[in-house]
Amino acid sequence: MANHASAEKRDRQRQHRTARNRAVKSRFRTVLKRARAALDEGTPEAPELVGQACRLLDRAASKRVVPQARASRLKSRLSKKLGARPAGEA
């Protein structure tokens, strides 16, 4: 329980940031899951989903929702998996 006006304001700010960060994390986790599934199945829309995941990770890292190093690591793993697909696949 906040005892000062400034503490009440900090609590409101925390709630606002938490809600926004939670939405951003949920969105990129969902897209990451779809991209990984597409890569595992070898579907033709895999490159598009990987690109979308990379964009969302970049945005989340720029807003400091996730650390830049984690975003880079996840993007690298997706790109590596995308590049390792057989040449016959789209």
VENLINBEL-V548993 format. One record per helix or strand of 2 or more residues. SS is the DSSP state (alpha for helix, beta for strand). FROM is the first residue (numbers start at 1). TO is the last residue. If there is no record, write none. Layout:
SS|FROM|TO  SS|FROM|TO
//
This chain:
alpha|5|41  alpha|46|62  alpha|68|83
//
